[in-house]
Amino acid sequence: MPTRPSAGWYNAPLTILAGFFMRFTIRDVLWLTALIGLALGWFVDHRIVTAEAKLWTNRAVDAEMAMKSDGWIVDWRDADRGPYFVYPNGRTWAPYGR
């Protein structure tokens, strides 16, 4: 296949271009493997952490509903410090010393 004189790779025959674009060194393959491994590790860890957070959120909601059904008042206004409880008889209790 004759080609005309060119100033770049875009006029080269297809067989030469295929060899040019498909050359990978061991270093390239190792970098790609490390990158995929890191991304996969982050993805798995993220799924585990969000599943645990959802589990604890569900448990907190269940505990709150059980306490409310027994006559307690549960207040989450300052959620960073934890809930604020009011006993059925009117006394208050904050587990983290408000």
DODO-299190 format. One line per 4 residues: for each residue y, x, z of N, C-alpha, C. Coordinates in nm, 2 decimals. Example, Ala and Ser with C-alpha at 12.3 -4.5 7.8 and 13.67 -1.06 7.14 Angstrom:
// DODO-299190
-0.57/1.32/0.78/-0.45/1.23/0.78/-0.33/1.32/0.78  -0.22/1.28/0.71/-0.11/1.37/0.71/0.00/1.29/0.79 .
***
This chain:
// DODO-299190
-0.12/0.08/0.00/0.00/0.00/0.00/0.12/0.09/0.00  0.19/0.09/-0.11/0.31/0.18/-0.11/0.43/0.12/-0.03  0.50/0.20/0.04/0.62/0.15/0.11/0.74/0.23/0.06  0.85/0.16/0.07/0.97/0.23/0.03/1.02/0.32/0.14 .
1.10/0.41/0.12/1.16/0.49/0.22/1.23/0.41/0.32  1.21/0.44/0.45/1.28/0.35/0.55/1.35/0.44/0.65  1.43/0.37/0.72/1.50/0.44/0.83/1.44/0.40/0.97  1.34/0.31/0.97/1.28/0.27/1.10/1.14/0.23/1.08 .
1.08/0.18/1.19/0.94/0.14/1.20/0.92/0.01/1.13  1.02/-0.07/1.11/1.01/-0.21/1.06/0.96/-0.21/0.91  0.96/-0.10/0.84/0.91/-0.10/0.70/0.77/-0.03/0.69  0.71/0.00/0.80/0.58/0.07/0.80/0.47/-0.04/0.78 .
0.35/0.01/0.72/0.24/-0.08/0.70/0.19/-0.14/0.84  0.13/-0.25/0.83/0.08/-0.32/0.95/-0.02/-0.24/1.03  -0.10/-0.17/0.97/-0.20/-0.09/1.05/-0.13/0.02/1.13  -0.03/0.07/1.08/0.05/0.18/1.16/0.12/0.11/1.27 .
0.18/-0.01/1.25/0.25/-0.08/1.35/0.15/-0.12/1.46  0.04/-0.17/1.43/-0.06/-0.21/1.53/-0.10/-0.10/1.62  -0.12/0.02/1.57/-0.15/0.13/1.65/-0.03/0.18/1.74  0.09/0.16/1.68/0.21/0.20/1.76/0.23/0.10/1.88 .
0.21/-0.02/1.86/0.24/-0.12/1.97/0.13/-0.13/2.07  0.01/-0.10/2.04/-0.10/-0.12/2.12/-0.15/0.01/2.19  -0.07/0.11/2.21/-0.10/0.23/2.28/-0.06/0.22/2.42  -0.16/0.23/2.51/-0.13/0.22/2.66/-0.19/0.35/2.72 .
-0.11/0.41/2.81/-0.17/0.52/2.89/-0.23/0.47/3.01  -0.31/0.55/3.08/-0.37/0.51/3.21/-0.26/0.48/3.31  -0.15/0.55/3.30/-0.04/0.52/3.39/0.01/0.38/3.37  0.02/0.34/3.25/0.07/0.20/3.22/-0.03/0.10/3.27 .
-0.15/0.12/3.26/-0.25/0.02/3.31/-0.25/0.02/3.46  -0.24/0.14/3.52/-0.23/0.14/3.67/-0.11/0.07/3.72  0.01/0.09/3.66/0.13/0.02/3.70/0.11/-0.13/3.69  0.05/-0.18/3.58/0.03/-0.32/3.56/-0.07/-0.37/3.66 .
-0.17/-0.30/3.69/-0.27/-0.34/3.79/-0.20/-0.35/3.93  -0.12/-0.25/3.96/-0.05/-0.26/4.09/0.05/-0.38/4.10  0.12/-0.40/3.99/0.21/-0.51/3.98/0.14/-0.65/4.00  0.03/-0.66/3.93/-0.04/-0.79/3.94/-0.10/-0.80/4.08 .
-0.15/-0.69/4.14/-0.20/-0.70/4.27/-0.10/-0.74/4.38  0.02/-0.68/4.36/0.13/-0.72/4.46/0.17/-0.87/4.44  0.18/-0.91/4.32/0.22/-1.05/4.29/0.11/-1.14/4.35  -0.01/-1.11/4.32/-0.12/-1.20/4.37/-0.13/-1.20/4.53 .
-0.11/-1.08/4.59/-0.11/-1.07/4.73/0.00/-1.15/4.79  0.12/-1.15/4.73/0.24/-1.22/4.78/0.21/-1.37/4.77  0.15/-1.41/4.66/0.12/-1.55/4.63/0.02/-1.61/4.74  -0.09/-1.53/4.76/-0.19/-1.58/4.86/-0.13/-1.58/5.00 .
-0.05/-1.48/5.04/0.01/-1.48/5.17/0.11/-1.60/5.18  0.19/-1.62/5.08/0.28/-1.74/5.09/0.21/-1.87/5.10  0.10/-1.89/5.04/0.02/-2.01/5.05/-0.03/-2.03/5.19  -0.08/-1.92/5.25/-0.13/-1.92/5.39/-0.02/-1.96/5.49 .
0.09/-1.89/5.47/0.20/-1.91/5.57/0.25/-2.06/5.56  0.27/-2.11/5.44/0.32/-2.24/5.43/0.22/-2.34/5.47  0.09/-2.32/5.46/-0.02/-2.41/5.51/-0.01/-2.41/5.66  0.00/-2.29/5.72/0.01/-2.29/5.87/0.13/-2.36/5.92 .
0.25/-2.34/5.85/0.37/-2.41/5.89/0.35/-2.56/5.88  0.29/-2.61/5.78/0.27/-2.75/5.76/0.17/-2.80/5.87  0.07/-2.73/5.90/-0.02/-2.77/6.01/0.05/-2.78/6.14  0.14/-2.69/6.18/0.21/-2.69/6.31/0.31/-2.80/6.30 .
0.37/-2.83/6.19/0.47/-2.94/6.18/0.40/-3.07/6.20  0.28/-3.09/6.14/0.20/-3.21/6.16/0.16/-3.23/6.30  0.12/-3.12/6.37/0.08/-3.13/6.51/0.20/-3.17/6.60  0.32/-3.11/6.57/0.44/-3.15/6.65/0.48/-3.29/6.63 .
0.47/-3.34/6.50/0.49/-3.48/6.48/0.39/-3.57/6.55  0.27/-3.54/6.55/0.16/-3.61/6.62/0.19/-3.62/6.77  0.23/-3.50/6.83/0.26/-3.50/6.97/0.38/-3.58/7.00  0.48/-3.57/6.92/0.60/-3.65/6.94/0.57/-3.80/6.93 .
0.49/-3.84/6.84/0.46/-3.99/6.83/0.38/-4.03/6.95  0.29/-3.95/7.00/0.21/-3.98/7.12/0.30/-3.99/7.24  0.39/-3.90/7.25/0.48/-3.91/7.37/0.57/-4.03/7.36  0.62/-4.06/7.24/0.71/-4.18/7.22/0.63/-4.31/7.25 .
0.50/-4.31/7.22/0.42/-4.43/7.25/0.40/-4.45/7.40  0.41/-4.34/7.48/0.39/-4.35/7.62/0.53/-4.37/7.69  0.64/-4.39/7.62/0.77/-4.42/7.68/0.86/-4.30/7.69  0.82/-4.19/7.64/0.91/-4.07/7.65/1.02/-4.08/7.54 .
1.13/-4.01/7.56/1.23/-3.99/7.46/1.23/-3.85/7.42  1.21/-3.82/7.29/1.21/-3.68/7.24/1.33/-3.66/7.16  1.41/-3.56/7.19/1.53/-3.53/7.12/1.53/-3.39/7.05  1.55/-3.39/6.92/1.54/-3.26/6.85/1.68/-3.22/6.80 .
1.78/-3.25/6.87/1.92/-3.21/6.82/1.94/-3.06/6.81  1.89/-2.98/6.90/1.90/-2.84/6.89/1.76/-2.78/6.86  1.71/-2.80/6.74/1.58/-2.77/6.70/1.55/-2.62/6.71  1.65/-2.53/6.71/1.62/-2.39/6.73/1.57/-2.35/6.87 .
1.61/-2.43/6.96/1.57/-2.40/7.10/1.45/-2.49/7.15  1.41/-2.58/7.06/1.30/-2.66/7.10/1.34/-2.81/7.14  1.25/-2.89/7.16/1.28/-3.03/7.19/1.33/-3.05/7.33  1.40/-3.16/7.35/1.45/-3.20/7.48/1.38/-3.33/7.52 .
1.31/-3.34/7.63/1.23/-3.46/7.67/1.30/-3.54/7.78  1.29/-3.67/7.77/1.33/-3.75/7.88/1.21/-3.83/7.93  1.17/-3.82/8.06/1.06/-3.89/8.11/1.08/-4.04/8.11  0.98/-4.12/8.11/0.99/-4.26/8.11/1.08/-4.31/8.23 .
1.08/-4.24/8.34/1.16/-4.28/8.46/1.30/-4.23/8.45  1.34/-4.17/8.35/1.48/-4.13/8.33/1.51/-3.98/8.36  1.42/-3.91/8.43/1.45/-3.77/8.45/1.43/-3.69/8.32  1.50/-3.58/8.31/1.49/-3.50/8.19/1.41/-3.37/8.21 .
1.36/-3.31/8.10/1.29/-3.18/8.11/1.31/-3.11/7.98  1.35/-2.99/7.98/1.36/-2.90/7.86/1.28/-2.78/7.88  1.18/-2.76/7.80/1.08/-2.65/7.82/1.14/-2.51/7.81  1.26/-2.50/7.75/1.32/-2.37/7.73/1.45/-2.35/7.82 .
1.46/-2.43/7.92/1.57/-2.42/8.01/1.71/-2.44/7.95  1.74/-2.56/7.90/1.87/-2.59/7.85/1.98/-2.59/7.95 .
***
